[in-house]
Amino acid sequence: MSRWEPNARGRLERAALDLYRERGFEQTTAAQIAERAGLTERTFFRHYADKREVLFGGASQMEKFFVETLSGAPESSGPLDAVAATLDAAGELFEGRHEFARQRQDVIMASPELRERELNKLASLSRAVADTLEQRGVPADAAHLAAEVGIAVFKVGFERWTGSEGTRPLEEFLGDALRELREMAAGR
């Protein structure tokens, strides 16, 4: 194996997902992922702390994106409108990644450990959104409610998108879920 491996993270991500789908998450080791990717186990651990992080490694970038986008929303936006604008922009993070996201979601749903990890990552994202709203001057209770609602909309829209054929972009599914929520809140 060469010392420098182009796109090592991407190769590890693809190899892990393939193995998780073939053998199951619990039966797959970091060494097997590295071998499938044509890399060393040491290279695997340079990129990921453990085999779960291959599926969740993008969480920090997503959180950063949410915080930066939400921070840039117009000051005149109410908390839910600011969160809605952030959700609308979030679709760009997943452009061209429907098949990977669908396969990733299937692996996560098949493992109680991974479902718990996914919920923890979403809870962390919700805290970051609530903190950002508070920094924008939204009272704590309202900030936390808007954040939780926003993450619920994201979760529902994302699950619908990954369950679809991928012909419509994620932002449309997120918009649909938000519209449904607003209609329910209005009593329709």
C-alpha positions, -999 to +999 in steps of 0.1 A: +000+000+000+012+035-008+020+060+020-005+085+005-040+074-002-062+097-023-097+102-009-091+079+021-121+091+040-144+086+011-130+051+004-134+042+041-169+056+042-179+036+011-162+004+023-179+006+057-213+012+043-209-018+020-197-041+048-224-029+072-250-037+046-235-071+037-226-083+072-243-060+096-228-032+117-221-054+148-202-081+127-180-056+109-146-045+123-124-015+116-097-038+102-122-052+077-133-017+066-097-007+061-089-038+042-119-034+019-109+002+012-073-009+004-059+010+034-043+001+067-062-001+100-039+027+112-052+049+084-088+041+095-081+053+130-064+085+117-097+094+102-123+079+126-123+073+163-144+041+159-165+023+134-196+042+143-181+075+133-179+065+097-216+070+097-216+101+119-184+118+109-203+146+091-223+156+122-199+183+132-199+199+098-237+198+097-239+214+132-215+241+120-236+247+089-268+250+109-253+274+134-237+296+107-268+297+086-291+304+115-267+331+128-269+347+093-308+348+092-323+382+091-326+397+127-363+404+119-370+367+115-389+350+143-373+319+158-393+294+138-389+314+105-351+315+111-350+278+118-371+272+086-347+292+065-318+271+080-337+239+071-343+252+036-305+258+031-296+224+047-306+206+015-274+217-001-254+195+023-270+164+008-270+173-028-260+143-049-259+120-018-293+105-018-282+069-024-255+071+003-280+087+027-306+061+020-281+032+025-268+049+057-303+053+070-310+016+064-279+006+083-288+029+112-324+017+114-312-019+116-291-013+147-304-002+181-269+011+190-268+033+158-304+045+163-294+057+198-263+074+184-284+091+157-308+104+183-278+117+204-264+135+174-298+151+167-301+162+204-267+178+201-278+196+169-309+208+187-288+222+216-266+240+191-296+255+174-312+265+207-280+282+218-277+301+186-313+313+189-306+324+224-276+344+211-300+360+187-320+372+217-348+346+217-358+337+253-345+303+264-378+284+265-388+297+230-354+289+216-355+254+229-390+248+216-381+262+181-349+241+180-367+209+190-395+216+164-369+223+138-350+191+144-382+171+144-391+186+110-355+178+098-358+142+110-392+136+094-382+153+062-349+134+060-365+101+067-391+107+040-364+118+015-342+087+022-373+065+018-381+081-016-367+075-051-345+105-048-361+124-077-370+154-054-344+173-034-342+171+004-353+207+008-387+199-007-393+172+018-382+195+046-405+222+033-434+197+031-429+186+067-428+222+079-459+231+060-477+200+076-466+211+110-478+247+105-512+234+091-516+211+122-508+240+145-534+262+127-560+234+133-563+224+096 
